[in-house]
């Protein structure tokens, strides 16, 4: 076991507890990086101005730097600091907070979801992107294509992707860019979400707006699929939770703390500094174990218990500080509406088999019958 393999291990949480006991911020010799495992260390790293989301010498991963996926990656607000992060974030984040949950529910209910593993797969990995595409003004047919392209594009975000996957990611990035260019040029687009984004981003470069619309799809794809899947696992693993009457909002609130879809993230030390009593050098890499911090007793009482009515629930799943995920409310809304529709069909959850998708940081189950 190591902190990266742990993300897709059947039960990484005892290992995370062991890491916390050995020190909240410690160096892992084999991985050659620091590991932040306690709530205090994770909070300190995420808040520190000299801990950046990309290394200064490699703002775009070398594997994709020469292709269009790399061009998109380099402009994503989640992969930048300073004005290159603040500008697109200030344009996109306010609109995500204003999305009407009733509109999300209507868009989810308009999709056909079946009560089997194939239906759950589509609900997890296709439906959420289709909802976001519809909110931006794309047609249902376009949304289905965009969801497929997004599934290909996210391969460029993973260090586990091979040459064929990266080639597909470049092609997907080009096609997604084309769809976004056409959307922005359409005179009859009446999307309130896109209208607000365009108004707030009026002085920004068009290519940055397009890249971050693609980023909105990719973040929706990754986070929401994991939220839905891990909520289904919670219902399977905790039989005392009646799937038909469990309050979905409370379920998701605890799932995102207890078994989050994003287990870790990374930060790169730009300038020598001290964090949580540890001296770090410029160029050091920190693996930030969000999932471990969520289970820290210093953050949540009785952290290993799954409690729907947990008082004062605290979580790092959606990040913190300047890079906190702006789409948290929307992701929870889409996941909640999807779960309600799926559970209303009374699926045979105990017949589902599970396996985690390969990932260095995500914890997303894939089900089969």
TORBADO-729258 format. One record per atom (N, C-alpha, C): residue in one letter; x, y, z. Coordinates in steps of 0.2 Angstrom, whole numbers, plus 5000, padded with zeros to 4 digits. Layout:
residues N
AXYZ ...
end
This chain:
residues 369
X500449945000 X500050005000 X500450065000 X500250114996 X500550184997 X500050234996 X500150294997 X499650344997 X499250354990 X499650334985 X499250344978 X498850274976 X499150214978 X498750154977 X498150154981 X498150194987 X497650194992 X496950214989 X497050264984 X496450294981 X495950244979 X496150184976 X495650134973 X495750074977 X496050074983 X496050014987 X495350004990 X495149934992 X494549924994 X494349965001 X494849965005 X494750005011 X495350045013 X495550105011 X496150135012 X496150175019 X495550175022 X495550215028 X495950195034 X496050135035 X496550115041 X497250135039 X497450135033 X498050155031 X498150235032 X497650265030 X497650335031 X497750355038 X497450315043 X497450335050 X498150315052 X498450265049 X499150255051 X499650315049 X499550335043 X499950395041 X499850455045 X499250465047 X499150525052 X499450515059 X499550455061 X499850435067 X500550445067 X500850435061 X501550445060 X501750515058 X501350565058 X501450635057 X501050665052 X500750715053 X500350745048 X500650765041 X501250785041 X501650805035 X502250765036 X502350715032 X502950675032 X503250655025 X503850645024 X504150635018 X504050555016 X503850535010 X503850475008 X504450455003 X504850415006 X505550405002 X505450374995 X504950324995 X504950294988 X504550334983 X504050374985 X503750414980 X504050484979 X504550494984 X504950554983 X504550614983 X504050614988 X503650674989 X503350674996 X503150734998 X502850745005 X502150725005 X501950695010 X501250675011 X500850715017 X500350755015 X499950785020 X499350745022 X499350715028 X498750665029 X498350695035 X498550735039 X498050765044 X497650825042 X497150835046 X496750895044 X497150955044 X497550965050 X497951025051 X498451035045 X498750985043 X499250995038 X498951005031 X498350965030 X498050975023 X497751055023 X497451075028 X497251145028 X497751195027 X498351185030 X498951225030 X499251225022 X499251165019 X499551165013 X499051205008 X498351185008 X497951215004 X497851295004 X498051315010 X497951385011 X498651425010 X499151385009 X499851425008 X499951455001 X500051515001 X500151544994 X500751524990 X501251484993 X501751464989 X501751384987 X501151364989 X500951294987 X500551294980 X500751284975 X500451294968 X500151224965 X499651234961 X499351174958 X499751144952 X500251184950 X500751154945 X501451174946 X501951134944 X502651144945 X502851204940 X503251254943 X503451304939 X503751284932 X504151234932 X504551214926 X504051164922 X503451154924 X503051104919 X502351124920 X502151184918 X501451214919 X500951164915 X501151134910 X500751084906 X501151014906 X500850954908 X501150894908 X501550884901 X502150864901 X502550854895 X502150804890 X501750754893 X501450704888 X500950744884 X500650794885 X500150824881 X500350904879 X500950924881 X501050994880 X501051014873 X501150964868 X501250984861 X500550984857 X500050964861 X499350954857 X498850994860 X498250994857 X497651044859 X497451024866 X497450964868 X497250954875 X497750984880 X498350994878 X498851034882 X498651104882 X498451134876 X498251204876 X497651214880 X497151174880 X496651174885 X496851174892 X497251124894 X497451114900 X497851174903 X498251204899 X498651264901 X498251324903 X497551324901 X497151384902 X496651374907 X496551314910 X496051294915 X496251334922 X495651354924 X495751394931 X496051354936 X495851284936 X496051244941 X496751224941 X497051244935 X497851224934 X498251284934 X497951344936 X498351404936 X498351444943 X498751494944 X498751534949 X498651604947 X498551654952 X498551724951 X497951744946 X498051784942 X497551814938 X497251764933 X497651714931 X497451664926 X496951614929 X496951614936 X496451574940 X495851614942 X496051674944 X495451724947 X495051744942 X495251764936 X494851794931 X494251744928 X494451684926 X493951634924 X493551614930 X493751604935 X493451584941 X492851634943 X493051704943 X492551754944 X492051754939 X492151734933 X491651734928 X491151674929 X491451614930 X491051554930 X490751534937 X491051544943 X490851524949 X490151554951 X490051624950 X489351654952 X488751614949 X488851604943 X488251574939 X488151504941 X488651464943 X488551394946 X488151394952 X488251444956 X487951454963 X487151474962 X486951504956 X486351524955 X485851474951 X486151414949 X485751364945 X485251344949 X484651344946 X484051324950 X483951244950 X483951224956 X483951144957 X483351114954 X482751154953 X482151124950 X482351114942 X482751154940 X482951154933 X483351084932 X483851084937 X484251024936 X483850954937 X483350954942 X482950894942 X482550884936 X482250934933 X481950924927 X482350894921 X482950924921 X483450894916 X483650824917 X483750804923 X483850734925 X483250694924 X482750714925 X482150664925 X481950654917 X482150704913 X482050694906 X482450644903 X482950614906 X483450564904 X483150494906 X483250444901 X483050384903 X483550344907 X483350324913 X483850284917 X483550224919 X483850164918 X483650104919 X483950074925 X483550024929 X483750004935 X484249944935 X484749954931 X485249904930 X485949934930 X486549894930 X487149914930 X487249964924 X487049944918 X487149984912 X486750054913 X486150054916 X485850114917 X486150164922 X486450124927 X486850164932 X487450194929 X487850154925 X488450184921 X488250244918 X487750244914 X487550304910 X487350364915 X486950344920 X486750394925 X487350434928 X487950394929 X488550414933 X488950454928 X489150424922 X489650444917 X489450484911 X488750484910 X488550524904 X488050574906 X487550564911 X487050604913 X487250674915 X487750674920 X487950744923 X488150794918 X488650764913 X488850814908 X488350834904 X487850794902 X487250814898 X486850864901 X486750864908 X486450914912 X486750984911 X487450984912 X487851044912 X487851074904 X487851024900 X487851054893 X487151084891 X486551054894 X485951084893 X485851154896 X486151154902 X486151224906 X486551274902 X487051254898 X487351304894 X487051324887 X486551284886 X486151294880 X486251244874 X486651194875 X486651144870 X486051104869 X485951074864 X485351024863 X485450964866 X484950924867 X485050854870 X485550814866 X485450814859 X485850774855 X486550794856 X486750864856 X487350884857 X487650864864 X487250864869 X487450854875 X487650774876 X487350734872 X487550664872 X488250654869 X488350694863 X489050694860 X489550724865 X489350774868 X489850814872 X490050764878 X489550724881 X489750684886 X490250634884 X490150604878 X490650554876 X491350584874 X491350644872 X491950674871 X492350694877 X491950714882 X492250724889 X492550664892 X492250614891 X492450544893 X493150534890 X493250554884 X493950544881 X494450594883 X494150664884 X494650714886 X494950704893 X494550684897 X494850674904 X495450634905 X495550594899 X496150544899 X496750594900 X496750654897 X497350694897 X497550724904 X497050714909 X497150734915 X497450684920 X497550624917 X497750564921 X498450544919 X498950534924 X499550504922 X499550434920 X499050404921 X498950334920 X498750314912 X498650374909 X498450364902 X498950344897 X498850304892 X499350284887 X499250324881 X499750304876 X499750344870 X499050354866 X498750294866 X498050294862 X497550334866 X497550334872 X497050374876 X497250454875 X497850464875 X498050534875 X497950564867 X497950524862 X497850544856 X497050554855 X496650514858 X495950524859 X495750584863 X496150604868 X496050664872 X496150724868 X496650724864 X496850784859 X496250794854 X496050734851 X495450744846 X494850764850 X494750744856 X494150764860 X494150834861 X494750864863 X494850934865 X494650974859 X494950954853 X494750994847 X494050994845 X493650934846 X492950934845 X492550974850 X492750974856 X492451004861 X492551084860 X493151104858 X493251174857 X492751194851 X492751154846 X492251174841 X491551184843 X491351134847 X490651144850 X490551204854 X491051224858 X490951284862 X491051344858 X491451344852 X491451404848 X490751414844 X490451364842 X489851364839 X489251394844 X489351364850 X488851394855 X488951464857 X489551484857 X489651564859 X489451604853 X489451574847 X489251614841 X488551614839 X488151564843 X487451554841 X487051614844 X486651654839 X486251714841 X485651694845 X485451634845 X484851614848 X484951574855 X485451584858 X485651544864 X485351594870 X484851564874 X484551594879 X484751564886 X485251534886 X485551504893 X485751564898 X485351564904 X485551614909 X486251604911 X486451534912 X487051524915 X487651544910 X487551534903 X488051554899 X488051634898 X487451664898 X487451734897 X487851764903 X487751744909 X488051774915 X488851764914 X489051704912 X489751694911 X490051734906 X489751744901 X489951784895 X490051864897 X489551884901 X489551954903 X490051964908 X490251924913 X490751934917 X491451924914 X491451884909 X492151874906 X492251914899 X491851964899 X491852004892 X492552024890 X492952044895 X493652064893 X494152014893 X493951954894 X494451894894 X494551864887 X495151834886 X495251794880 X494751744878 X494451744872 X493951694871 X494251614872 X494851604870 X495151544871 X495151514878 X495251564883 X495251544890 X494551524892 X494051564889 X493351544891 X493151484888 X493351464882 X493251404879 X493551344883 X494151354885 X494551304889 X494151294895 X493951344899 X493651334905 X492851304905 X492551314899 X491951284898 X492051204897 X492551184894 X492751114893 X492951094900 X493351134904 X493451114911 X492851104915 X492351144914 X491751134918 X491451064916 X491451044910 X491250974908 X491650924912 X492350924911 X492750874914 X492750874922 X492650924925 X492550924932 X491950894934 X491450904930 X490750874932 X490750804931 X491150784925 X491150714924 X491550674929 X492050694932 X492450664937 X492150664944 X491950714946 X491750724953 X491050694954 X490550704949 X489850684950 X489850614949 X490150584945 X490150514944 X490350474950 X490850504953 X491050474960 X490650484965 X490350534966 X489750554971 X489250504970 X488950494964 X488350454963 X488550374965 X489150354962 X489350284963 X489550274971 X489850314974 X490050304981 X489350304986 X488850344983 X488250344987 X487850284986 X487950254980 X487650184979 X487950134984 X488650134984 X489050094988 X488850104995 X488750164998 X488550175005 X487850135006 X487450135001 X486750105003 X486850025003 X487350004999 X487449934999 X487849915005 X488349955007 X488749935013 X488449945019 X487949985019 X487550005026 X486849985025 X486649915026 X486049895024 X485449925029 X485649955034 X485149985039 X484950045035 X485250075030 X484950135026 X484450105021 X483850125022 X483350105017 X483350145011 X483550115006 X483650154999 X483050194997 X482450174999 X481850214996 X481750275000 X481850275007 X481650325011 X482250365014 X482850345012 X483450385015 X483450455011 X483550505015 X483550575013 X484250585008 X484150595002 X484750594997 X485250644999 X484950705001 X485450765002 X485850745008 X485550715013 X485950695019 X486450645017 X486250595013 X486650535011 X487250565007 X487150605003 X487750634999 X488250675003 X487950715008 X488350755012 X488850715016 X488550655018 X489050615022 X489450575018 X489250555012 X489650515007 X490250555005 X490150615003 X490750655001 X491250675006 X491050665013 X491550665018 X491850595019 X491450545020 X491650475022 X492050445017 X491850445011 X492150405005 X492150444999 X492550504999 X492550554994 X492750524987 X492450554981 X492650534975 X493350564973 X493650614976 X494250634975 X494650624981 X495150574981 X495550554987 X496150604989 X496450624983 X497050664985 X497150714979 X497550764980 X497750814975 X498450834977 X498750874972 X499450884973 X499550964973 X500150974977 X500351044977 X501051044976 X501351094973 X502051104971 X502351164975 X502851154978 X503151214982 X503551264978 X503351324977 X503651374973 X504251404976 X504151414982 X504651454986 X504751414993 X505451414995 X505551375001 X505151405007 X504851365011 X504351395016 X504351335022 X503951355027 X503851315032 X503051305033 X502851235033 X502151215034 X502051165039 X501651185044 X501551135050 X502151115053 X502651165054 X503251145057 X503751115053 X503651105047 X504151065042 X504451115037 X505051115036 X505351155031 X505351125025 X505151155020 X505051135013 X505451175008 X505751145003 X506151174998 X505751184992 X505951234988 X505651254981 X505751194977 X505251174974 X505251114969 X504951044973 X504851054979 X504550994983 X503850984981 X503650914981 X502950904979 X502650874985 X501950894986 X501550874992 X500950834989 X500850774991 X500250744990 X499750754996 X499250784994 X498750814999 X498150765000 X498150725005 X497650675006 X497050695009 X496550725005 X495950755007 X495550705010 X495550645008 X495050585011 X495350575018 X495950575019 X496250555026 X496050615031 X496150675028 X495950735033 X495250735035 X494750705030 X494050705032 X493950655037 X494350605038 X494350555043 X494750575050 X495050625050 X495450645056 X494950665061 X495050635067 X494650655073 X494650725075 X495250755073 X495250835075 X494750875070 X494550845065 X494050875061 X493350855062 X493250795063 X492550765064 X492550715070 X492150725074 X492050675080 X491850605077 X492050555080 X491850485078 X491950485070 X492450495067 X492550505060 X492350445056 X492550385058 X492450325055 X491750295055 X491250325058 X490550315058 X490150345052 X489750315049 X489350345044 X488750365047 X488650435047 X488050465051 X487750515046 X487150505045 X486750545040 X486650615044 X486550615051 X486350675054 X486950695058 X487550695055 X488150715058 X488150785060 X488250805066 X488250875068 X488950915065 X488950975063 X489551005061 X490050975057 X489750945052 X490150905047 X490650945043 X491250925043 X491750965039 X492150915034 X492350945029 X492650905024 X493050945019 X493550915016 X494050945012 X493950915005 X493350885004 X493250844997 X493250894991 X492950954992 X492951004987 X493451054987 X494051034991 X494551084992 X494451134997 X494851184997 X494851245002 X495251304999 X495051365001 X495451414999 X495351434992 X495851464989 X495751494982 X495551444977 X495751384978 X495551334973 X495051284975 X494551304980 X494051264981 X493551264975 X493251204974 X492851184968 X492251234968 X492151274963 X491651314962 X490951284961 X491051214959 X490451184956 X490151134962 X490351144968 X490051094973 X489351094973 X489051144974 X488251144974 X487951114968 X488251134962 X487951104956 X488051024956 X488651004958 X488750934958 X488350894963 X488250924969 X487750884973 X487050884971 X486850944968 X486150944965 X486050894959 X486550884955 X486450834949 X486550764952 X486950754957 X487050684960 X486350674964 X486150714967 X485550704971 X484950694967 X484850724962 X484250714957 X484350654954 X484950634952 X485050564948 X484950514953 X485150514959 X485050464964 X484350454965 X483950504966 X483250494968 X482850464962 X483050474956 X482750444950 X482950374950 X483550354951 X483750284951 X483450244956 X483450274962 X483250234968 X482450224967 X482150274964 X481350264963 X481150204959 X481650174955 X481550124951 X481650054955 X481850064962 X481950004966 X482449954963 X483049974962 X483549934959 X483749874964 X483949824961 X484249764966 X484949784967 X485049824972 X485749844973 X486249794975 X485949744979 X486349684981 X486549644976 X486349654970 X486549614964 X487149644960 X487249704962 X487849744958 X488549724961 X488949714956 X489649694957 X490049764956 X490549774960 X490949834959 X491649824958 X491949874955 X492649884954 X492849954953 X493449974956 X493550044955 X493950064949 X493750114945 X494150134939 X494850154941 X495350134937 X496050144938 X496150224939 X496450244944 X496550314945 X497150324950 X497450384949 X497950404954 X497750444960 X497050464959 X496850514964 X496050504965 X495750474960 X494950474961 X494750404963 X494150404966 X493850344969 X493150334966 X493150304960 X492550304957 X492350234955 X491850204958 X491650134957 X491350124950 X491350074947 X491050054941 X490649984942 X490049984941 X489649924943 X489449884937 X489349814938 X489149764933 X488649724937 X488249684933 X487749644935 X488049574937 
end
